[in-house]
Amino acid sequence: MCFLCLSPASFSCHMDDFIKAVKQVEDGDPGSDPVAVLKRLRRAAGLNDAFIQHFLGDANSGGPEIDAALSVYIRKTVHHRVTEDAKEEGVVLTSDGTTVALMPVLLGIEAGLLSKTEGGYQGLHQLTLAKDLALSFRHSSPLTPVLGPDGCWDSVTSPQVFTLLDSPSLVTTAQVNGGMDGIVLGMEAKSRHPLKLSSLLTEYYCHQLDREGLDVAPRLISRRRRENFRGLVSRPVLIRQVLKSQELMRKLVGRRLMRVRQLRPMVKEGMREFVQKYIECPPIIPRCMWGAEPYRGNPTNLSLPLSFLYIHHTHTPSKPCLTFQQCSADMRSMQRFHQEDRGWDDIGYSFVAGSDGYIYEGRGWHTRGAHTLGHNSIGYGVSFIGDYMATLPSQHSMGLVRDKLATCAVSGGRLVANFTLQGHRQVVNTSCPGDAFYNEIRGWKHFGVKKILF
């Protein structure tokens, strides 16, 4: 966890505050290059084991010491661990509402900057993701999760404590986010001269979307984490790097570790879950992150897989949301309306698509919703924030639902492979999901007029 007793007193476990700390380190030694800054951060965080030194060298060489209070803050925000009571440390909240482990981000950037050969990135994959995945895969069992979970902060304005939502694996979602970012930024950093670390982090994590949303946003921003990673790293490459990490660890710690040929089938199986969870599926903001009130009453579990996906628009709120803060406020507003005015147990939708690059969890995968009267037990209801009578949602948000959420539901056993997609108006007397949007979804794969026989 992170404490506010440091100087400056306003520092929290937020990426914005960590970037301020990086800026202080840079300003403390104005002539230092980014590799020197990263080494000083690594030294303060205690990231100097044999595996890291193999690729990046000794962090104790060169550069002035960082101010004591600042060093404590850096260690708290960078040194990663999960406590026995499921608190995850060494992670920060970003402005887009996701949580990132800082260690793989910094190691990835340093590895990218130190890479000498054209197209070669020595240690980049191993320092960011591959070593941690090898550890998780070799300790996997039917009773322990291989990857995840996500979690929630005690506060989104001054985050201090991050608590996981379920039993932790050896690689959490925040570690995966950080590993992806480390690879993306490491590859980017190598091509940039000159480069200032605080500026690179600011550009990536603090970009403000305009009214066109992600459709016209720059490529290198954290909201595009998964699509950027997918374009840079293939499954075979990552499998190969995981096995290389295992072999290097065997050399560094002795013969006690599993041999590569023993680990290979576990890696192939684990990588299937990795691809399904973090590549096929879209990023989903958990209920506790947008400030959901508890479900009222006793939820009814769905009998999976379902056969239908129903598309809605919210109508009110009528404007697309472009930030985590606005989308979260819209979610809370809809939940209040559904619970207080309509008397429902919860927000009615299963999921809601913002225009900020994320899907927001409503009732989720397993709980029956209140979105499509008479059809809630046989399908998921997914709504898009905004009024789409005359205009369309952003291309990016439509793609998240059409190409990602639907694929995720099928591969995860939540929707049947030949599911039917319908607009709300096809089964209920309503204008939802708006004239323009309904005409759009008529061209989507799985759109149909399948009748329900009760």
C-alpha positions as CSV (number, residue, x, y, z in Angstrom):
1,M,0.0,0.0,0.0
2,C,1.0,3.6,-0.3
3,F,1.2,6.4,2.3
4,L,0.6,10.1,2.1
5,C,3.2,11.0,4.8
6,L,5.8,11.6,2.1
7,S,6.9,14.8,0.5
8,P,4.9,16.2,-1.3
9,A,2.1,15.4,1.1
10,S,-0.4,15.0,-1.8
11,F,1.4,11.9,-3.3
12,S,-0.8,8.9,-3.7
13,C,-0.8,5.6,-5.6
14,H,-1.9,7.3,-8.8
15,M,0.1,7.3,-12.0
16,D,-0.1,11.1,-12.1
17,D,1.7,11.3,-8.8
18,F,4.2,8.7,-9.8
19,I,5.0,10.8,-12.9
20,K,5.5,13.8,-10.6
21,A,8.0,11.7,-8.6
22,V,9.9,10.7,-11.8
23,K,10.0,14.4,-12.8
24,Q,11.6,15.2,-9.4
25,V,14.2,12.5,-10.0
26,E,15.0,13.9,-13.4
27,D,15.2,17.5,-12.1
28,G,17.5,16.3,-9.3
29,D,20.1,15.4,-11.9
30,P,19.3,17.5,-15.0
31,G,22.0,16.1,-17.2
32,S,21.1,12.5,-16.8
33,D,19.9,10.4,-19.7
34,P,16.7,8.2,-19.3
35,V,18.7,5.0,-18.7
36,A,20.4,6.7,-15.7
37,V,17.1,7.9,-14.4
38,L,15.7,4.3,-14.7
39,K,18.7,2.8,-12.9
40,R,18.2,5.3,-10.0
41,L,14.5,4.4,-9.9
42,R,15.4,0.7,-10.0
43,R,17.9,1.2,-7.1
44,A,15.3,3.0,-5.0
45,A,12.8,0.3,-5.6
46,G,15.2,-2.6,-4.9
47,L,14.9,-4.1,-8.3
48,N,18.4,-5.6,-8.7
49,D,18.2,-9.4,-8.5
50,A,20.3,-11.7,-10.7
51,F,17.6,-12.1,-13.4
52,I,17.3,-8.3,-13.8
53,Q,21.0,-7.7,-13.7
54,H,21.6,-10.3,-16.4
55,F,19.8,-8.0,-18.9
56,L,20.1,-4.5,-17.4
57,G,23.3,-4.5,-15.3
58,D,23.8,-3.5,-11.7
59,A,21.4,-0.7,-10.5
60,N,23.9,0.4,-7.9
61,S,26.3,1.9,-10.4
62,G,26.3,5.6,-11.1
63,G,24.0,8.5,-10.3
64,P,23.3,10.5,-7.1
65,E,21.1,9.0,-4.4
66,I,17.4,9.9,-4.6
67,D,16.0,11.9,-1.7
68,A,15.1,9.6,1.2
69,A,11.4,10.4,1.4
70,L,11.1,10.1,-2.4
71,S,13.0,6.8,-2.3
72,V,10.4,5.4,0.2
73,Y,7.6,6.5,-2.1
74,I,9.2,4.9,-5.2
75,R,9.8,1.6,-3.4
76,K,6.1,1.6,-2.2
77,T,4.8,2.2,-5.7
78,V,7.2,0.1,-7.7
79,H,8.2,-3.0,-5.5
80,H,5.5,-5.5,-6.3
81,R,3.9,-8.1,-4.0
82,V,0.6,-9.5,-3.0
83,T,-0.1,-9.8,0.8
84,E,-1.8,-12.6,2.6
85,D,-5.0,-10.6,2.8
86,A,-5.1,-10.0,-1.0
87,K,-3.8,-6.5,-1.0
88,E,-1.6,-5.9,-4.1
89,E,1.3,-3.5,-3.7
90,G,3.5,-1.9,-6.3
91,V,0.6,-0.9,-8.5
92,V,-0.9,2.5,-9.4
93,L,-4.3,3.7,-10.7
94,T,-4.2,5.3,-14.1
95,S,-6.4,8.2,-15.3
96,D,-8.3,5.8,-17.6
97,G,-9.5,3.7,-14.6
98,T,-7.2,0.7,-15.0
99,T,-4.5,-0.5,-12.6
100,V,-0.9,-1.1,-13.6
101,A,2.1,-2.7,-11.9
102,L,5.0,-0.3,-12.3
103,M,7.9,-2.8,-12.2
104,P,7.4,-4.3,-15.6
105,V,6.7,-0.9,-17.1
106,L,10.1,0.5,-16.0
107,L,12.0,-2.7,-16.7
108,G,10.5,-2.8,-20.2
109,I,11.4,0.8,-21.0
110,E,15.0,0.3,-19.7
111,A,15.4,-2.9,-21.8
112,G,14.1,-1.1,-24.9
113,L,16.6,1.7,-24.4
114,L,19.5,-0.7,-23.9
115,S,18.7,-2.7,-27.0
116,K,21.5,-2.4,-29.5
117,T,20.5,-4.4,-32.6
118,E,17.9,-3.3,-35.1
119,G,14.6,-5.1,-34.4
120,G,16.1,-6.8,-31.4
121,Y,15.0,-6.3,-27.8
122,Q,17.2,-8.3,-25.5
123,G,15.3,-9.2,-22.3
124,L,12.3,-7.0,-23.1
125,H,9.7,-9.8,-23.1
126,Q,11.4,-11.7,-20.3
127,L,11.6,-8.8,-17.9
128,T,8.0,-7.6,-18.5
129,L,5.8,-10.7,-18.8
130,A,7.6,-14.0,-19.7
131,K,9.4,-14.7,-16.4
132,D,6.2,-14.0,-14.4
133,L,4.1,-16.2,-16.8
134,A,6.6,-19.0,-16.5
135,L,6.3,-18.8,-12.7
136,S,2.5,-18.9,-12.8
137,F,2.3,-21.7,-15.4
138,R,4.6,-24.0,-13.6
139,H,2.6,-23.6,-10.3
140,S,-0.8,-23.9,-12.0
141,S,-3.2,-26.5,-10.8
142,P,-7.0,-27.2,-11.1
143,L,-7.4,-25.5,-7.7
144,T,-5.4,-22.3,-8.3
145,P,-6.1,-19.6,-10.9
146,V,-3.5,-19.2,-13.7
147,L,-4.0,-15.5,-14.3
148,G,-5.7,-12.6,-12.6
149,P,-7.8,-11.3,-10.9
150,D,-8.4,-7.6,-11.2
151,G,-9.2,-5.5,-8.1
152,C,-10.5,-2.2,-6.7
153,W,-9.1,0.8,-4.9
154,D,-10.2,2.3,-1.7
155,S,-10.5,5.7,-3.5
156,V,-10.2,6.7,-7.1
157,T,-9.3,10.3,-6.2
158,S,-6.5,9.5,-3.7
159,P,-5.8,5.8,-4.1
160,Q,-3.9,4.1,-1.3
161,V,-4.9,0.4,-1.0
162,F,-5.7,-2.0,-3.9
163,T,-7.6,-5.1,-3.0
164,L,-8.0,-8.1,-5.3
165,L,-11.5,-9.3,-6.1
166,D,-10.7,-13.0,-5.9
167,S,-8.0,-15.5,-5.0
168,P,-4.8,-14.2,-6.6
169,S,-2.7,-16.1,-9.1
170,L,1.0,-15.5,-9.4
171,V,0.3,-13.1,-12.2
172,T,-2.5,-10.5,-11.6
173,T,-4.3,-8.4,-14.1
174,A,-2.3,-5.3,-13.0
175,Q,0.9,-7.3,-13.7
176,V,-0.4,-8.2,-17.1
177,N,-1.3,-4.5,-17.8
178,G,2.1,-3.4,-16.7
179,G,3.8,-6.1,-18.8
180,M,1.9,-5.1,-21.9
181,D,2.7,-1.5,-21.3
182,G,6.4,-2.3,-20.7
183,I,6.7,-4.1,-24.0
184,V,4.8,-1.3,-25.9
185,L,6.8,1.5,-24.3
186,G,10.0,-0.4,-24.5
187,M,9.7,-0.8,-28.2
188,E,8.7,2.8,-28.6
189,A,11.5,4.2,-26.4
190,K,14.2,2.6,-28.5
191,S,13.1,4.6,-31.5
192,R,12.9,8.0,-29.7
193,H,15.9,10.3,-29.4
194,P,16.0,12.4,-27.4
195,L,13.6,10.9,-24.8
196,K,12.5,12.1,-21.4
197,L,10.9,9.4,-19.2
198,S,8.3,11.6,-17.5
199,S,7.2,12.9,-20.9
200,L,6.8,9.4,-22.4
201,L,4.7,8.3,-19.4
202,T,2.6,11.5,-19.5
203,E,1.9,11.0,-23.2
204,Y,0.9,7.4,-22.8
205,Y,-1.1,7.5,-19.6
206,C,-2.6,11.1,-19.5
207,H,-4.0,11.6,-23.0
208,Q,-7.3,13.4,-23.0
209,L,-9.8,12.2,-25.6
210,D,-11.7,14.8,-27.7
211,R,-15.3,14.4,-28.9
212,E,-14.4,11.9,-31.6
213,G,-13.1,9.6,-28.8
214,L,-10.7,6.7,-29.7
215,D,-11.6,6.8,-33.4
216,V,-9.1,9.6,-33.9
217,A,-6.9,9.2,-30.8
218,P,-3.1,8.6,-31.1
219,R,-1.8,5.1,-31.3
220,L,0.4,5.3,-28.3
221,I,-2.0,5.6,-25.3
222,S,-2.9,3.3,-22.5
223,R,-6.5,2.9,-23.6
224,R,-5.1,1.0,-26.7
225,R,-3.0,-1.3,-24.5
226,R,-4.4,-4.6,-25.7
227,E,-4.6,-3.7,-29.4
228,N,-1.1,-2.4,-29.4
229,F,0.2,-5.4,-27.6
230,R,-1.6,-7.8,-30.0
231,G,0.0,-6.0,-32.9
232,L,3.5,-6.3,-31.5
233,V,3.7,-9.8,-29.8
234,S,2.4,-13.1,-31.3
235,R,1.5,-16.1,-29.2
236,P,4.4,-18.2,-30.5
237,V,6.9,-15.5,-29.6
238,L,5.6,-15.2,-26.1
239,I,5.6,-19.0,-25.6
240,R,9.2,-19.0,-26.8
241,Q,10.2,-16.2,-24.4
242,V,8.4,-17.9,-21.4
243,L,10.5,-21.0,-22.1
244,K,13.7,-19.0,-22.4
245,S,12.9,-17.3,-19.1
246,Q,12.6,-20.7,-17.4
247,E,15.9,-21.9,-18.8
248,L,17.7,-18.7,-17.6
249,M,16.2,-19.1,-14.2
250,R,17.5,-22.7,-14.0
251,K,21.0,-21.4,-14.8
252,L,20.7,-18.6,-12.2
253,V,19.2,-20.6,-9.3
254,G,20.4,-24.1,-10.0
255,R,18.7,-27.3,-11.1
256,R,15.9,-27.2,-8.7
257,L,13.5,-25.7,-11.2
258,M,11.4,-27.6,-13.8
259,R,13.1,-28.4,-17.1
260,V,11.8,-26.6,-20.2
261,R,10.5,-29.8,-21.8
262,Q,8.4,-30.4,-18.7
263,L,7.1,-26.9,-18.6
264,R,6.3,-26.7,-22.4
265,P,2.8,-28.3,-22.2
266,M,1.9,-26.2,-19.2
267,V,2.9,-23.0,-21.1
268,K,0.9,-23.9,-24.2
269,E,-2.2,-24.5,-22.0
270,G,-1.6,-21.4,-19.9
271,M,-1.1,-19.3,-23.0
272,R,-4.5,-20.3,-24.3
273,E,-6.0,-18.8,-21.1
274,F,-3.8,-15.7,-21.5
275,V,-5.0,-15.1,-25.0
276,Q,-8.6,-15.6,-24.1
277,K,-8.5,-13.4,-21.0
278,Y,-6.3,-10.5,-22.2
279,I,-6.4,-10.6,-26.0
280,E,-9.8,-11.9,-27.1
281,C,-11.7,-10.3,-24.2
282,P,-12.1,-6.5,-23.9
283,P,-11.0,-4.6,-20.8
284,I,-13.9,-4.5,-18.4
285,I,-14.1,-1.9,-15.5
286,P,-15.4,-3.8,-12.4
287,R,-18.5,-2.6,-10.5
288,C,-16.5,-1.5,-7.5
289,M,-14.4,0.8,-9.6
290,W,-17.3,2.8,-11.0
291,G,-18.9,3.1,-7.5
292,A,-21.8,0.6,-7.8
293,E,-24.3,0.3,-5.0
294,P,-24.9,-3.3,-3.8
295,Y,-27.4,-5.5,-5.5
296,R,-30.8,-5.3,-3.6
297,G,-32.3,-8.6,-2.8
298,N,-31.1,-12.0,-4.0
299,P,-29.7,-12.2,-7.5
300,T,-30.8,-15.0,-9.9
301,N,-28.0,-16.9,-11.6
302,L,-28.1,-17.4,-15.3
303,S,-28.0,-20.9,-16.9
304,L,-25.1,-20.7,-19.3
305,P,-24.5,-20.6,-22.2
306,L,-27.1,-18.1,-23.4
307,S,-28.5,-17.8,-26.9
308,F,-29.0,-14.1,-27.3
309,L,-27.2,-10.8,-27.2
310,Y,-29.5,-7.7,-27.0
311,I,-28.2,-4.3,-28.0
312,H,-29.5,-1.1,-26.3
313,H,-28.7,2.6,-26.1
314,T,-29.1,4.5,-22.8
315,H,-31.0,7.5,-24.4
316,T,-30.4,9.1,-21.1
317,P,-27.5,9.9,-20.5
318,S,-27.7,11.2,-24.1
319,K,-24.1,12.0,-24.7
320,P,-21.2,9.6,-25.1
321,C,-18.8,9.5,-22.2
322,L,-15.1,10.0,-22.9
323,T,-13.4,9.6,-19.5
324,F,-13.4,7.1,-16.7
325,Q,-14.8,9.8,-14.4
326,Q,-17.7,10.7,-16.7
327,C,-18.5,7.1,-17.6
328,S,-18.5,6.1,-13.9
329,A,-20.8,9.0,-13.1
330,D,-23.2,7.9,-15.9
331,M,-23.2,4.3,-14.6
332,R,-24.1,5.5,-11.1
333,S,-26.8,7.7,-12.5
334,M,-28.4,4.8,-14.4
335,Q,-28.1,2.6,-11.4
336,R,-29.9,5.2,-9.2
337,F,-32.6,5.5,-11.8
338,H,-33.1,1.8,-12.1
339,Q,-33.1,1.1,-8.4
340,E,-34.9,4.2,-7.1
341,D,-37.3,5.2,-9.9
342,R,-38.0,1.8,-11.4
343,G,-37.6,-0.3,-8.2
344,W,-35.2,-2.8,-9.7
345,D,-32.6,-4.6,-7.7
346,D,-29.7,-3.2,-9.7
347,I,-28.7,-1.5,-12.9
348,G,-30.6,-3.4,-15.5
349,Y,-27.8,-4.0,-18.2
350,S,-25.4,-6.9,-18.1
351,F,-22.7,-4.6,-19.6
352,V,-22.4,-1.0,-20.8
353,A,-20.0,0.4,-23.4
354,G,-18.5,3.8,-22.9
355,S,-16.7,5.8,-25.6
356,D,-13.6,5.9,-23.4
357,G,-12.3,2.5,-24.6
358,Y,-13.8,0.4,-21.9
359,I,-16.7,-1.9,-21.1
360,Y,-18.4,-1.3,-17.7
361,E,-19.6,-4.2,-15.7
362,G,-23.4,-4.1,-14.9
363,R,-24.9,-7.3,-13.6
364,G,-22.1,-9.2,-15.4
365,W,-21.8,-12.6,-16.9
366,H,-23.6,-14.7,-14.3
367,T,-26.5,-12.7,-12.9
368,R,-29.9,-12.3,-14.7
369,G,-30.4,-8.7,-15.8
370,A,-33.5,-6.4,-16.3
371,H,-32.8,-5.1,-19.8
372,T,-35.1,-6.9,-22.2
373,L,-38.6,-7.6,-20.8
374,G,-39.4,-11.3,-21.1
375,H,-36.0,-12.2,-22.4
376,N,-33.6,-11.6,-19.5
377,S,-33.0,-15.3,-18.8
378,I,-31.9,-16.2,-22.3
379,G,-29.6,-13.3,-23.3
380,Y,-27.2,-10.6,-22.2
381,G,-28.2,-6.9,-22.5
382,V,-25.4,-4.6,-23.6
383,S,-26.1,-0.9,-23.7
384,F,-24.1,2.0,-25.3
385,I,-24.0,5.3,-23.4
386,G,-25.6,7.9,-25.5
387,D,-28.7,8.6,-27.7
388,Y,-28.3,7.0,-31.1
389,M,-31.5,7.9,-32.9
390,A,-29.6,10.1,-35.4
391,T,-25.9,9.3,-34.9
392,L,-23.8,6.2,-34.2
393,P,-21.5,5.3,-31.3
394,S,-17.8,5.5,-32.0
395,Q,-16.4,2.8,-34.2
396,H,-14.1,1.7,-31.4
397,S,-16.9,1.2,-28.9
398,M,-18.9,-0.7,-31.4
399,G,-15.9,-2.9,-32.2
400,L,-15.4,-3.6,-28.5
401,V,-18.9,-5.1,-28.3
402,R,-19.2,-6.6,-31.8
403,D,-15.8,-8.1,-32.1
404,K,-14.4,-8.4,-28.5
405,L,-17.2,-8.9,-25.9
406,A,-19.1,-11.3,-28.2
407,T,-16.0,-13.4,-29.0
408,C,-15.1,-13.3,-25.3
409,A,-18.6,-14.6,-24.3
410,V,-18.4,-17.5,-26.8
411,S,-14.8,-18.6,-26.0
412,G,-15.6,-18.4,-22.3
413,G,-18.7,-20.6,-22.6
414,R,-21.2,-17.7,-21.8
415,L,-22.8,-17.5,-25.3
416,V,-23.4,-20.3,-27.7
417,A,-21.3,-20.1,-30.9
418,N,-24.4,-19.5,-33.1
419,F,-26.0,-16.9,-30.8
420,T,-28.5,-14.4,-32.2
421,L,-27.9,-10.6,-31.9
422,Q,-30.9,-8.4,-31.8
423,G,-31.9,-4.8,-31.2
424,H,-34.1,-4.1,-28.1
425,R,-36.9,-3.0,-30.4
426,Q,-37.2,-6.4,-32.1
427,V,-38.6,-7.9,-28.9
428,V,-40.1,-5.0,-27.0
429,N,-42.2,-2.0,-28.1
430,T,-39.5,0.7,-28.0
431,S,-37.3,2.9,-30.2
432,C,-34.1,1.5,-28.5
433,P,-31.3,1.2,-29.6
434,G,-32.1,4.3,-31.8
435,D,-32.9,4.4,-35.5
436,A,-29.3,5.0,-36.7
437,F,-27.8,2.4,-34.4
438,Y,-30.4,-0.2,-35.2
439,N,-29.8,0.2,-39.0
440,E,-26.1,-0.3,-38.2
441,I,-26.4,-3.5,-36.2
442,R,-28.6,-5.1,-38.9
443,G,-25.3,-5.5,-40.8
444,W,-23.4,-7.2,-37.9
445,K,-22.6,-10.8,-37.8
446,H,-25.1,-12.9,-35.8
447,F,-27.9,-10.3,-36.4
448,G,-31.2,-12.1,-36.8
449,V,-34.9,-12.3,-36.2
450,K,-34.9,-15.7,-34.5
451,K,-38.2,-16.3,-32.7
452,I,-38.2,-17.5,-29.1
453,L,-40.4,-20.5,-28.4
454,F,-41.4,-20.7,-24.7
